[in-house]
Each structure stands twice: as structure tokens, then as C-alpha cells.
Amino acid sequence: MKHLQNFSGPTGKCLTSDNTFSLHTLQSVHNNKQVDSLNGLNNSFSIVWVIKGAGNYLKHTHNFNLDNNCLLFVKPGQFDNVQLDNAREGYIFSFCKSFLGIEDHDSESLLRSLSQMFTNQAISLNNEALAEMQDITRQIIKEYNDLNLYRTEMLRRYFKIFLIYLSRQFAEPQPAARQSRNIDLLQNFISLLEQNFRNQKMVADYADRLAVTPNYLNEVIKKITGYPAGYHIRQRVALEAKRKAASSDIGMKEVAYDLGFFDLAHFSKFFKNTTGTSFSDFKKNRFIIPSATLLAS
């Protein structure tokens, strides 16, 4: 199994401006002797993923041993009990619940899964789960390194998928063939969406290429992620529109055409319905930098 050992990665900096999500690599912690920087993790939920090496976690009188491909779930205030001296490869994801933005929008199932994860303390990943977790971790790392606008939003989306993969480790067993098909369908849909969201915006477009009906595609994607396929398509297009609107001086016409809209009225309506504000108001109000900030910089 190929690991991510060649990634030098973040060294403990917070990835979000409000300090609600951070990522450490175990390599950087050991190589740079940054063990002291982990003390701040006591205020967050932490997921320690030991890919290679060993460690332990002492809670009351119970000791949890960590080995290769093991994940440990640590609640706020308990990180001081984690010993990682012999864990040389892996990651520490730390987050506050507010980072996930799940209070009002996500399904209750993800909240229940989180509660179950941090009750079970530790799990070991099988080879199939390991490959999936590595794939989504690469996406998180890529978004971190790109430093694009809306990085926090993209990190939030990818980290939710990371948690969804983890939640399957605690879910009730399903028929193996059916579960495998659903996972493959989700992964293929995400891949197609990233490649085609500019030109294909209907669920039927993706369903046809995936050889399923639109209703079935919506049902499977909603079952796994909490939202139907159509929602993910709209949100991906809207995210790209917001990125372009905020990162350049180009107007609505150019953004619309770049995203495959040839009717400006249609794009304007889509943008407002999806983001809750008009394109012009978004450009005018959402990304004005106060003069005080400019002077301070």
C-alpha cells in the first residue's frame, strides 16, 4: 500500500482564520520537535491517524494502543494523555464542531456518527478503507497547498467526506456488493463533477454517464452524504462563481460564460438562489477590505 510519506506537509499552522481547524503531520512534529505546539489541541476534537509507528492513549485506567493504520479519537481536554513518541508517519486533524457547519444543514446521521467515533476512542482501518482515506486526505492536502480563495469552504467539504468514510467503520453492516456499488458510484460522481461542472449541470447528465437513473443517483448520493446529487452540482458551480467573482475584476457576463451559462438572466437567478445574494451585491459587499486593514498591512 502506497503511503503519503513524501508529503512534508503543514507544520501545525491553523488552516482557517478562526482557528477552528488545524492539521499536523506526525513527521513534522518529530522532525521539528514541535511537540509543545500540540498543547493547544486540548481545546479541540482531534483525530490522530497513525499510518506507521505506534503510540498509546491513557484514559482513566484504560490504555489504548495505537499501531499501523490506526485512528484515535480524542475529546477536548484529553490530548495530554496521548503519547506519540514512536508514531513517525501520520496526521493529527483537530477541529471544533463549528468548523463543520452541521448544526443547521447536515443530516443528523453525521452528528450521531461523530458522537459514536469519540465514544469508541480508537479503530483500525482495513486496506479498502485505508485507500479511500488516503485519497480524500490528498484532496485536503492539495487544497491546503493551493492557497485559493474559499479554501476553508473546500477544506470543510473534503473533511466532511473524510468523516463520512470514517463513519462507515461504525455503521451497521450492509450487503457487501450493494455497499461497494454505492461507494463506487459516489466516487465516480465526484470525479465526473470536478471535470464537467462547467458544462454539465443536470443530474441526468451524470446519471447517463454512470448508467443509472437520475432518481437512483440522487438517492444514493443523498444516502451517503446527506444531500442529493443535484445539490452538489449546484454548490460546486456556485463555489466556482464566487471564487471568480472575488478573485478578479471580471464581470458577471464573463463569469457566466466561463461556467457555461449563455443566458445572463438565468445565471443571475441561479447565483442569487444558490448563494442568497445577487452577483453585484456579492462583489460589492462580500470582499471589500476595510481601509484600516489596508493601512495595517
Secondary structure as UniProt FT lines:
FT   TURN            5..6
FT   STRAND          11..14
FT   TURN            17..18
FT   STRAND          21..25
FT   HELIX           26..31
FT   TURN            32..33
FT   HELIX           35..43
FT   STRAND          45..53
FT   STRAND          55..59
FT   TURN            60..61
FT   STRAND          62..66
FT   TURN            68..69
FT   STRAND          70..74
FT   TURN            76..77
FT   HELIX           79..81
FT   STRAND          82..83
FT   TURN            85..86
FT   STRAND          87..95
FT   HELIX           97..100
FT   HELIX           108..120
FT   STRAND          122..124
FT   HELIX           127..146
FT   TURN            149..150
FT   HELIX           151..167
FT   TURN            168..170
FT   HELIX           176..196
FT   TURN            197..199
FT   HELIX           203..210
FT   HELIX           214..225
FT   HELIX           229..247
FT   HELIX           252..258
FT   TURN            259..260
FT   HELIX           264..275
FT   HELIX           279..285
FT   TURN            286..287
FT   HELIX           291..296
//
